[in-house]
Amino acid sequence: MTDAASTVPATRARGRHRRPGDRIYRSSFFLLASTVVTAGLSFLFWVVVARFYSPAQVGLATSLISATSLLATFSLLGLNNTLVRFPAESEARNAQISQAMLLVTAVGCVAAGIYLLGLPLYGDKLVFVRGDWTSAVAFAVFCGCAAASMLVKSVFNAARIPEYNVLIDGLTQGAAKVAVPVALTGLGVFGIVASAGVGYAVTVVVAVLVLRRRLGFRIDLRTRGTRLREKFRFSVASHVSNLINLTPVLATPLIVLHHLGAAAAGYYFVAFQIAAMLNSVSTAVGEAVFAEVSHQEARFRELMLRSARIIAAVQVPAALVVVIGGGLLLRMFGGAYAQEARSLLTVLAIGALPVALNTWACFALKLAQRMRRLIAANTIMAGLSIGLGFAFADRGLVWIGYAWVTGNTVAGVFATVSLIRRPRLAPVTVAAPSPSADDTLALRPTDPDTPYQNVVGGHDAPYRVGPADPYVGLEYPYAATSGESYGHHFHGHYTEPYGDAYGDPSAVPFRSERSAP
């Protein structure tokens, strides 16, 4: 029994959910292409909206659409990571996908309802949405569809066919959004919101149809074998980490607005969006290697090093281009942007390198399931970025960039050191099952002259790892090799080789120290 069906060699996998060989370069390219296409069509969407709606309507709509994205992100519950890291066996994969999609959709709708109920407290100008029950219900459905559309991207990533994300999440959603605003001008502000919502809904429908045709997907509600409950702690931990990582992105614009004014907030927004395109390189490669290693755990070290080389080969020249040509990019938005945001953009472009380090190391920690370290790294990044930004904001816009770079640098170093360092594992005493004829574990006495001593009787019962053990040959620091024995206490659960899965005792296979055979 293993923690990931993906440890089965590709040649042994069966069914239409079987994944092909190494595609890290191809996956990285399509994930980055999806980001670029989505950003480009989103820009076109707002150009169309600006021509047919008033600035006041656009301002209110941006708040609601931003709320939709945040509610959808919250509603994922980390299941997007679980679908990639721990895909169910082929016979239960449809059930795993079905239940995850239904769950995040339902949570998205409920979260939207709670958001609407609280609008009088934090968004009195948006209460018109809850004044009409059709608008309120539509907004909730849009939030659920947005969450489902985000989740389905992970299904394609897990199957290592991210080109469908370019087609569905990029082109289909973008085209649907662009085509609708003109027809919904009669709805006022909600016409803009509905346009974005229609894009999410169309994405989900098309994605399900493609999953059905490409992967043989069928709605399946059985619960056995889905691994969603089994990996709940991993889902929650990765979700908490993602939310913490998102915090400075949300908080920093408010800091700029409060300390430096609305104009500076606009300059910051444009510069950060350009830098975000640079940062999407490391994110795309990270998502690609996340899927690859989940499929072939034995190649953890090889694939992580390869992904680092890809990031460096793309990120460094791209950052250099932005540093040199940043002024020209900013002039596209106006002369004031080139004058006021040039220094900030230079700092953020150079900062794309420590951001890449932090992103790469955090993906590695997530793969190794060292979730406490992952959360700690993101907490360091968020704390320093927000804290230093708040402390230095009065010195000027460029200091906000320094704060962001400092937070990512320190967090990246911390995450990398945490990844390299071998953790100390404390022995855990548990009752051992009765000896069986299973050739995977061959129990034997510690000394040839000493009779067999059972753990149940209060003594250690060493066991030998046989050739059928699932962790033989894995390139993790604690991977066992055939013939090694472990001299402390037997633990009745298998898990991840790094042995730190957010405090889950069932996630530590052998909390013991090696002894000579």
Order of alpha helices (4+ residues) and beta strands (2+ residues): alpha-alpha-alpha-alpha-alpha-alpha-alpha-alpha-alpha-alpha-alpha-alpha-alpha-alpha-alpha-alpha-beta-beta-beta-beta
